[in-house]
Amino acid sequence: MNNPFPERVRTIGIAAPASGADRADWDASAEMLRSFGLRVVEGRLFEHRDAMPYLSAPDPQRAEDLNGLIRNPEIDLILCLRGGYGSMRILDRVDWDVLRRRALPVIGFSDITALHLAMFARKAGIPVAGQMAAGFARTMKNDQTFSAVRRALSVAFHGKEELEEHYSLTEIRGGTAAGGIVPVNLTLLAALCGTPFLPDLEGKILVVEDIGEPLRKLDRHLTQLRLAGIPQKLAGVVFAQFTDCGEKEFQTRLLEEFSRFVSGPVLAGLPFGHELPSLSFVWGEAAEIRAGELRF
């Protein structure tokens, strides 16, 4: 398998700010990363001792591991182990000052949205929505997912990609818009409303995914965003994968209802989230919605 990481990436730090992972899954990914000639630096990734069972370790330890990677000048990129739950619990423990001084990409999605939102709000590091360490050996076998990770990392390290990507999607609300992409997990975006870790989303194109949320919870999260005035600020919205989130018919009705509160265009059907293929994005990278297409 080819190496999706740019040449300047020599050492990767593996952080587990949320849940733990199956050791066998991670071992396969670690072997693959090392086969690329990369040095892999692990935190204490699989210790549930004295922690809730859905956390990789207690809050102080997870934050200490993450901060250790942030402060280590040899680390070129941080790859999060997996999502699950727990990232938002340590946001007030992250060394934002050091991360702000470093153009350090941090890759993940799902629960890692909490960390990415805070990074975007604090203008610290480079948040990259992409595939995570525990499943890396499996997800990189999907050609489109592999190419998407490589493209996003090129943008993260070099600032742009020569080729424009464009996806024809289902148009819920017509129109044109341009703005920076903000790729989020809906649950985590709603959870950070009212906290100092929510960035200003004015003029952004919001890309939204989620997994395992019943319809009433999707409704609650979307209503939270509406009451917080978020859809009215956005340039546009792109709904992505909503895996195991209720019947498609009613899911569509919910998304259409929310779309009435968005000033700009709204599209649906983008391959981003918990299914393959899944795209990757650098937060804030330039994008455009035009004629039912997302271009970036």
Contacts in CASP RR format, 6 or more apart in sequence:
PFRMAT RR
TARGET T0000
AUTHOR 0000-0000-0000
METHOD contacts of the structure
MODEL  1
MNNPFPERVRTIGIAAPASGADRADWDASAEMLRSFGLRVVEGRLFEHRD
AMPYLSAPDPQRAEDLNGLIRNPEIDLILCLRGGYGSMRILDRVDWDVLR
RRALPVIGFSDITALHLAMFARKAGIPVAGQMAAGFARTMKNDQTFSAVR
RALSVAFHGKEELEEHYSLTEIRGGTAAGGIVPVNLTLLAALCGTPFLPD
LEGKILVVEDIGEPLRKLDRHLTQLRLAGIPQKLAGVVFAQFTDCGEKEF
QTRLLEEFSRFVSGPVLAGLPFGHELPSLSFVWGEAAEIRAGELRF
1 32 0 8 1.000
1 35 0 8 1.000
1 140 0 8 1.000
1 141 0 8 1.000
2 146 0 8 1.000
3 36 0 8 1.000
3 37 0 8 1.000
3 38 0 8 1.000
4 140 0 8 1.000
4 146 0 8 1.000
4 149 0 8 1.000
4 150 0 8 1.000
4 153 0 8 1.000
5 12 0 8 1.000
5 36 0 8 1.000
5 38 0 8 1.000
5 77 0 8 1.000
5 153 0 8 1.000
6 153 0 8 1.000
6 154 0 8 1.000
6 157 0 8 1.000
6 158 0 8 1.000
8 76 0 8 1.000
8 157 0 8 1.000
9 38 0 8 1.000
9 76 0 8 1.000
9 77 0 8 1.000
9 153 0 8 1.000
9 157 0 8 1.000
10 38 0 8 1.000
10 39 0 8 1.000
10 76 0 8 1.000
11 38 0 8 1.000
11 39 0 8 1.000
11 40 0 8 1.000
11 41 0 8 1.000
11 74 0 8 1.000
11 75 0 8 1.000
11 76 0 8 1.000
11 77 0 8 1.000
12 33 0 8 1.000
12 38 0 8 1.000
12 39 0 8 1.000
12 40 0 8 1.000
12 41 0 8 1.000
12 75 0 8 1.000
12 76 0 8 1.000
12 77 0 8 1.000
12 78 0 8 1.000
12 79 0 8 1.000
13 40 0 8 1.000
13 41 0 8 1.000
13 42 0 8 1.000
13 43 0 8 1.000
13 69 0 8 1.000
13 72 0 8 1.000
13 75 0 8 1.000
13 77 0 8 1.000
13 78 0 8 1.000
13 79 0 8 1.000
14 26 0 8 1.000
14 30 0 8 1.000
14 40 0 8 1.000
14 41 0 8 1.000
14 42 0 8 1.000
14 43 0 8 1.000
14 45 0 8 1.000
14 78 0 8 1.000
14 79 0 8 1.000
14 80 0 8 1.000
14 81 0 8 1.000
14 133 0 8 1.000
15 43 0 8 1.000
15 65 0 8 1.000
15 66 0 8 1.000
15 69 0 8 1.000
15 78 0 8 1.000
15 79 0 8 1.000
15 80 0 8 1.000
15 81 0 8 1.000
15 106 0 8 1.000
16 43 0 8 1.000
16 44 0 8 1.000
16 45 0 8 1.000
16 46 0 8 1.000
16 56 0 8 1.000
16 57 0 8 1.000
16 62 0 8 1.000
16 65 0 8 1.000
16 80 0 8 1.000
16 81 0 8 1.000
16 82 0 8 1.000
17 56 0 8 1.000
17 62 0 8 1.000
17 63 0 8 1.000
17 66 0 8 1.000
17 80 0 8 1.000
17 86 0 8 1.000
17 87 0 8 1.000
17 90 0 8 1.000
17 112 0 8 1.000
17 115 0 8 1.000
18 55 0 8 1.000
18 56 0 8 1.000
18 80 0 8 1.000
18 81 0 8 1.000
18 82 0 8 1.000
18 83 0 8 1.000
18 84 0 8 1.000
18 85 0 8 1.000
18 86 0 8 1.000
18 87 0 8 1.000
18 111 0 8 1.000
18 112 0 8 1.000
19 54 0 8 1.000
19 55 0 8 1.000
19 56 0 8 1.000
19 82 0 8 1.000
19 83 0 8 1.000
19 84 0 8 1.000
19 85 0 8 1.000
19 86 0 8 1.000
19 111 0 8 1.000
20 45 0 8 1.000
20 46 0 8 1.000
20 48 0 8 1.000
20 55 0 8 1.000
20 56 0 8 1.000
20 81 0 8 1.000
20 82 0 8 1.000
20 134 0 8 1.000
21 45 0 8 1.000
21 46 0 8 1.000
21 56 0 8 1.000
21 81 0 8 1.000
21 82 0 8 1.000
21 133 0 8 1.000
21 134 0 8 1.000
21 135 0 8 1.000
22 134 0 8 1.000
23 46 0 8 1.000
25 134 0 8 1.000
25 135 0 8 1.000
25 137 0 8 1.000
25 138 0 8 1.000
26 45 0 8 1.000
26 46 0 8 1.000
26 81 0 8 1.000
26 133 0 8 1.000
26 134 0 8 1.000
26 135 0 8 1.000
28 135 0 8 1.000
28 137 0 8 1.000
28 138 0 8 1.000
29 133 0 8 1.000
29 134 0 8 1.000
29 135 0 8 1.000
29 136 0 8 1.000
29 137 0 8 1.000
30 40 0 8 1.000
30 42 0 8 1.000
30 133 0 8 1.000
31 137 0 8 1.000
32 136 0 8 1.000
32 137 0 8 1.000
32 140 0 8 1.000
33 40 0 8 1.000
33 133 0 8 1.000
33 136 0 8 1.000
34 40 0 8 1.000
39 74 0 8 1.000
41 69 0 8 1.000
41 72 0 8 1.000
41 74 0 8 1.000
41 75 0 8 1.000
43 65 0 8 1.000
43 69 0 8 1.000
44 57 0 8 1.000
44 61 0 8 1.000
44 65 0 8 1.000
45 56 0 8 1.000
45 57 0 8 1.000
45 65 0 8 1.000
45 81 0 8 1.000
46 56 0 8 1.000
47 56 0 8 1.000
47 57 0 8 1.000
47 61 0 8 1.000
48 55 0 8 1.000
48 56 0 8 1.000
48 57 0 8 1.000
49 57 0 8 1.000
50 58 0 8 1.000
51 57 0 8 1.000
51 58 0 8 1.000
51 61 0 8 1.000
54 84 0 8 1.000
54 85 0 8 1.000
54 86 0 8 1.000
55 62 0 8 1.000
55 85 0 8 1.000
55 86 0 8 1.000
55 89 0 8 1.000
56 62 0 8 1.000
56 81 0 8 1.000
57 65 0 8 1.000
59 89 0 8 1.000
59 90 0 8 1.000
59 93 0 8 1.000
60 93 0 8 1.000
62 86 0 8 1.000
62 89 0 8 1.000
62 90 0 8 1.000
63 90 0 8 1.000
63 93 0 8 1.000
63 94 0 8 1.000
66 78 0 8 1.000
66 90 0 8 1.000
66 94 0 8 1.000
67 93 0 8 1.000
67 94 0 8 1.000
67 95 0 8 1.000
67 98 0 8 1.000
69 75 0 8 1.000
69 78 0 8 1.000
70 78 0 8 1.000
70 94 0 8 1.000
70 95 0 8 1.000
70 98 0 8 1.000
70 99 0 8 1.000
70 102 0 8 1.000
70 104 0 8 1.000
71 95 0 8 1.000
71 98 0 8 1.000
75 104 0 8 1.000
76 104 0 8 1.000
77 104 0 8 1.000
77 105 0 8 1.000
77 106 0 8 1.000
77 107 0 8 1.000
77 153 0 8 1.000
78 104 0 8 1.000
78 105 0 8 1.000
78 106 0 8 1.000
78 107 0 8 1.000
79 107 0 8 1.000
79 108 0 8 1.000
79 132 0 8 1.000
79 133 0 8 1.000
79 136 0 8 1.000
80 106 0 8 1.000
80 107 0 8 1.000
80 108 0 8 1.000
80 112 0 8 1.000
80 115 0 8 1.000
80 132 0 8 1.000
80 133 0 8 1.000
81 132 0 8 1.000
81 133 0 8 1.000
81 134 0 8 1.000
82 110 0 8 1.000
82 132 0 8 1.000
82 133 0 8 1.000
82 134 0 8 1.000
82 135 0 8 1.000
83 108 0 8 1.000
83 109 0 8 1.000
83 110 0 8 1.000
83 111 0 8 1.000
83 112 0 8 1.000
83 132 0 8 1.000
84 110 0 8 1.000
84 111 0 8 1.000
85 111 0 8 1.000
86 111 0 8 1.000
86 114 0 8 1.000
87 111 0 8 1.000
87 112 0 8 1.000
87 113 0 8 1.000
87 114 0 8 1.000
87 115 0 8 1.000
87 188 0 8 1.000
88 111 0 8 1.000
88 114 0 8 1.000
88 188 0 8 1.000
88 191 0 8 1.000
88 192 0 8 1.000
88 197 0 8 1.000
91 114 0 8 1.000
91 115 0 8 1.000
91 118 0 8 1.000
91 195 0 8 1.000
91 197 0 8 1.000
94 115 0 8 1.000
94 118 0 8 1.000
96 118 0 8 1.000
96 122 0 8 1.000
96 124 0 8 1.000
99 119 0 8 1.000
99 122 0 8 1.000
99 124 0 8 1.000
99 125 0 8 1.000
100 122 0 8 1.000
100 123 0 8 1.000
100 124 0 8 1.000
100 125 0 8 1.000
102 125 0 8 1.000
103 125 0 8 1.000
103 126 0 8 1.000
104 125 0 8 1.000
104 126 0 8 1.000
105 125 0 8 1.000
105 126 0 8 1.000
105 127 0 8 1.000
105 128 0 8 1.000
105 153 0 8 1.000
105 156 0 8 1.000
105 157 0 8 1.000
106 112 0 8 1.000
106 115 0 8 1.000
106 116 0 8 1.000
106 119 0 8 1.000
106 125 0 8 1.000
106 126 0 8 1.000
106 127 0 8 1.000
106 128 0 8 1.000
107 128 0 8 1.000
107 129 0 8 1.000
107 130 0 8 1.000
107 131 0 8 1.000
107 132 0 8 1.000
107 280 0 8 1.000
108 116 0 8 1.000
108 128 0 8 1.000
108 129 0 8 1.000
108 130 0 8 1.000
108 131 0 8 1.000
108 132 0 8 1.000
109 129 0 8 1.000
109 130 0 8 1.000
109 131 0 8 1.000
109 132 0 8 1.000
109 183 0 8 1.000
109 185 0 8 1.000
109 209 0 8 1.000
109 272 0 8 1.000
109 273 0 8 1.000
110 132 0 8 1.000
110 185 0 8 1.000
110 188 0 8 1.000
110 209 0 8 1.000
110 211 0 8 1.000
110 273 0 8 1.000
110 274 0 8 1.000
111 185 0 8 1.000
111 188 0 8 1.000
112 132 0 8 1.000
113 129 0 8 1.000
113 184 0 8 1.000
113 185 0 8 1.000
113 188 0 8 1.000
113 189 0 8 1.000
114 188 0 8 1.000
114 191 0 8 1.000
114 192 0 8 1.000
114 197 0 8 1.000
115 127 0 8 1.000
116 127 0 8 1.000
116 129 0 8 1.000
116 184 0 8 1.000
116 283 0 8 1.000
117 184 0 8 1.000
117 188 0 8 1.000
117 189 0 8 1.000
117 192 0 8 1.000
117 197 0 8 1.000
117 198 0 8 1.000
117 199 0 8 1.000
118 124 0 8 1.000
118 192 0 8 1.000
118 197 0 8 1.000
119 125 0 8 1.000
119 126 0 8 1.000
119 127 0 8 1.000
119 283 0 8 1.000
120 127 0 8 1.000
120 182 0 8 1.000
120 199 0 8 1.000
120 283 0 8 1.000
120 284 0 8 1.000
121 196 0 8 1.000
121 197 0 8 1.000
121 198 0 8 1.000
121 199 0 8 1.000
121 200 0 8 1.000
122 197 0 8 1.000
126 156 0 8 1.000
126 282 0 8 1.000
126 283 0 8 1.000
127 282 0 8 1.000
127 283 0 8 1.000
128 152 0 8 1.000
128 153 0 8 1.000
128 156 0 8 1.000
128 280 0 8 1.000
128 281 0 8 1.000
128 282 0 8 1.000
128 283 0 8 1.000
129 152 0 8 1.000
129 183 0 8 1.000
129 207 0 8 1.000
129 272 0 8 1.000
129 280 0 8 1.000
129 281 0 8 1.000
129 282 0 8 1.000
129 283 0 8 1.000
130 148 0 8 1.000
130 149 0 8 1.000
130 152 0 8 1.000
130 278 0 8 1.000
130 280 0 8 1.000
130 281 0 8 1.000
131 139 0 8 1.000
131 140 0 8 1.000
131 145 0 8 1.000
131 149 0 8 1.000
131 278 0 8 1.000
131 280 0 8 1.000
139 145 0 8 1.000
139 146 0 8 1.000
139 276 0 8 1.000
139 278 0 8 1.000
140 146 0 8 1.000
140 149 0 8 1.000
142 276 0 8 1.000
142 277 0 8 1.000
142 278 0 8 1.000
143 277 0 8 1.000
144 271 0 8 1.000
144 276 0 8 1.000
144 277 0 8 1.000
144 279 0 8 1.000
145 276 0 8 1.000
145 277 0 8 1.000
145 278 0 8 1.000
145 279 0 8 1.000
145 280 0 8 1.000
148 277 0 8 1.000
148 278 0 8 1.000
148 279 0 8 1.000
148 280 0 8 1.000
149 280 0 8 1.000
151 161 0 8 1.000
151 165 0 8 1.000
151 280 0 8 1.000
152 280 0 8 1.000
152 281 0 8 1.000
152 282 0 8 1.000
153 280 0 8 1.000
154 161 0 8 1.000
155 161 0 8 1.000
155 282 0 8 1.000
155 285 0 8 1.000
156 282 0 8 1.000
164 295 0 8 1.000
164 296 0 8 1.000
165 295 0 8 1.000
165 296 0 8 1.000
166 293 0 8 1.000
166 294 0 8 1.000
166 295 0 8 1.000
166 296 0 8 1.000
167 270 0 8 1.000
167 271 0 8 1.000
167 293 0 8 1.000
167 294 0 8 1.000
168 292 0 8 1.000
168 293 0 8 1.000
169 238 0 8 1.000
169 267 0 8 1.000
169 268 0 8 1.000
169 269 0 8 1.000
169 270 0 8 1.000
169 292 0 8 1.000
169 293 0 8 1.000
169 294 0 8 1.000
170 267 0 8 1.000
170 268 0 8 1.000
170 269 0 8 1.000
171 265 0 8 1.000
171 266 0 8 1.000
171 267 0 8 1.000
171 292 0 8 1.000
172 239 0 8 1.000
172 255 0 8 1.000
172 256 0 8 1.000
172 259 0 8 1.000
172 266 0 8 1.000
172 267 0 8 1.000
172 268 0 8 1.000
173 259 0 8 1.000
173 260 0 8 1.000
173 262 0 8 1.000
173 264 0 8 1.000
173 265 0 8 1.000
173 266 0 8 1.000
174 264 0 8 1.000
174 265 0 8 1.000
174 266 0 8 1.000
174 292 0 8 1.000
175 264 0 8 1.000
175 265 0 8 1.000
175 289 0 8 1.000
175 290 0 8 1.000
176 265 0 8 1.000
176 288 0 8 1.000
176 289 0 8 1.000
176 290 0 8 1.000
176 291 0 8 1.000
177 205 0 8 1.000
177 235 0 8 1.000
177 236 0 8 1.000
177 264 0 8 1.000
177 265 0 8 1.000
177 288 0 8 1.000
177 289 0 8 1.000
178 205 0 8 1.000
178 235 0 8 1.000
178 286 0 8 1.000
178 287 0 8 1.000
178 288 0 8 1.000
178 289 0 8 1.000
179 203 0 8 1.000
179 204 0 8 1.000
179 205 0 8 1.000
179 235 0 8 1.000
179 284 0 8 1.000
179 286 0 8 1.000
179 287 0 8 1.000
179 288 0 8 1.000
180 203 0 8 1.000
180 204 0 8 1.000
180 205 0 8 1.000
180 235 0 8 1.000
180 284 0 8 1.000
180 285 0 8 1.000
180 286 0 8 1.000
180 287 0 8 1.000
181 204 0 8 1.000
181 205 0 8 1.000
181 207 0 8 1.000
181 281 0 8 1.000
181 282 0 8 1.000
181 283 0 8 1.000
181 284 0 8 1.000
181 285 0 8 1.000
181 286 0 8 1.000
181 287 0 8 1.000
181 296 0 8 1.000
182 199 0 8 1.000
182 201 0 8 1.000
182 204 0 8 1.000
182 205 0 8 1.000
182 206 0 8 1.000
182 207 0 8 1.000
182 283 0 8 1.000
182 284 0 8 1.000
183 207 0 8 1.000
183 209 0 8 1.000
183 240 0 8 1.000
183 272 0 8 1.000
183 281 0 8 1.000
183 283 0 8 1.000
184 206 0 8 1.000
184 207 0 8 1.000
184 208 0 8 1.000
184 209 0 8 1.000
185 208 0 8 1.000
185 209 0 8 1.000
185 210 0 8 1.000
186 208 0 8 1.000
186 209 0 8 1.000
186 210 0 8 1.000
186 213 0 8 1.000
186 218 0 8 1.000
186 221 0 8 1.000
186 222 0 8 1.000
187 210 0 8 1.000
187 213 0 8 1.000
187 217 0 8 1.000
187 221 0 8 1.000
189 198 0 8 1.000
189 208 0 8 1.000
189 221 0 8 1.000
189 225 0 8 1.000
189 230 0 8 1.000
190 220 0 8 1.000
190 221 0 8 1.000
190 222 0 8 1.000
190 224 0 8 1.000
190 225 0 8 1.000
192 198 0 8 1.000
193 224 0 8 1.000
193 225 0 8 1.000
193 228 0 8 1.000
193 230 0 8 1.000
194 228 0 8 1.000
200 233 0 8 1.000
201 230 0 8 1.000
201 233 0 8 1.000
201 234 0 8 1.000
202 233 0 8 1.000
203 233 0 8 1.000
203 234 0 8 1.000
203 235 0 8 1.000
203 236 0 8 1.000
204 233 0 8 1.000
204 234 0 8 1.000
204 235 0 8 1.000
204 236 0 8 1.000
204 284 0 8 1.000
205 234 0 8 1.000
205 235 0 8 1.000
205 236 0 8 1.000
205 237 0 8 1.000
205 238 0 8 1.000
205 287 0 8 1.000
205 289 0 8 1.000
205 294 0 8 1.000
206 230 0 8 1.000
206 234 0 8 1.000
206 236 0 8 1.000
206 237 0 8 1.000
206 238 0 8 1.000
207 237 0 8 1.000
207 238 0 8 1.000
207 240 0 8 1.000
207 270 0 8 1.000
207 272 0 8 1.000
207 281 0 8 1.000
208 237 0 8 1.000
208 238 0 8 1.000
208 239 0 8 1.000
208 240 0 8 1.000
209 240 0 8 1.000
209 241 0 8 1.000
209 242 0 8 1.000
209 243 0 8 1.000
209 272 0 8 1.000
209 273 0 8 1.000
209 274 0 8 1.000
210 218 0 8 1.000
210 221 0 8 1.000
210 242 0 8 1.000
210 243 0 8 1.000
210 245 0 8 1.000
211 241 0 8 1.000
211 242 0 8 1.000
211 243 0 8 1.000
211 244 0 8 1.000
211 245 0 8 1.000
211 273 0 8 1.000
211 274 0 8 1.000
212 243 0 8 1.000
212 244 0 8 1.000
212 245 0 8 1.000
213 221 0 8 1.000
213 242 0 8 1.000
213 245 0 8 1.000
214 245 0 8 1.000
214 246 0 8 1.000
215 245 0 8 1.000
215 246 0 8 1.000
215 247 0 8 1.000
215 250 0 8 1.000
215 251 0 8 1.000
215 254 0 8 1.000
218 242 0 8 1.000
218 245 0 8 1.000
218 251 0 8 1.000
218 254 0 8 1.000
219 254 0 8 1.000
222 254 0 8 1.000
222 255 0 8 1.000
222 257 0 8 1.000
222 258 0 8 1.000
225 231 0 8 1.000
225 258 0 8 1.000
226 258 0 8 1.000
226 261 0 8 1.000
231 237 0 8 1.000
231 258 0 8 1.000
231 261 0 8 1.000
231 262 0 8 1.000
231 263 0 8 1.000
232 261 0 8 1.000
232 262 0 8 1.000
232 263 0 8 1.000
234 262 0 8 1.000
234 263 0 8 1.000
234 264 0 8 1.000
235 264 0 8 1.000
235 289 0 8 1.000
236 262 0 8 1.000
236 263 0 8 1.000
236 264 0 8 1.000
236 265 0 8 1.000
236 266 0 8 1.000
236 289 0 8 1.000
237 258 0 8 1.000
237 259 0 8 1.000
237 262 0 8 1.000
237 264 0 8 1.000
237 265 0 8 1.000
237 266 0 8 1.000
237 267 0 8 1.000
238 266 0 8 1.000
238 267 0 8 1.000
238 268 0 8 1.000
238 269 0 8 1.000
238 270 0 8 1.000
238 289 0 8 1.000
238 294 0 8 1.000
239 255 0 8 1.000
239 266 0 8 1.000
239 267 0 8 1.000
239 268 0 8 1.000
239 269 0 8 1.000
239 270 0 8 1.000
240 269 0 8 1.000
240 270 0 8 1.000
240 271 0 8 1.000
240 272 0 8 1.000
240 273 0 8 1.000
241 269 0 8 1.000
241 270 0 8 1.000
241 271 0 8 1.000
241 272 0 8 1.000
241 273 0 8 1.000
241 274 0 8 1.000
241 275 0 8 1.000
241 278 0 8 1.000
242 251 0 8 1.000
243 273 0 8 1.000
243 274 0 8 1.000
243 275 0 8 1.000
245 251 0 8 1.000
252 268 0 8 1.000
255 266 0 8 1.000
255 268 0 8 1.000
259 266 0 8 1.000
265 289 0 8 1.000
265 292 0 8 1.000
267 289 0 8 1.000
267 292 0 8 1.000
267 294 0 8 1.000
270 279 0 8 1.000
270 294 0 8 1.000
271 277 0 8 1.000
271 278 0 8 1.000
271 279 0 8 1.000
272 278 0 8 1.000
272 279 0 8 1.000
272 281 0 8 1.000
281 296 0 8 1.000
285 296 0 8 1.000
286 296 0 8 1.000
287 294 0 8 1.000
287 295 0 8 1.000
287 296 0 8 1.000
288 294 0 8 1.000
288 295 0 8 1.000
288 296 0 8 1.000
289 295 0 8 1.000
END
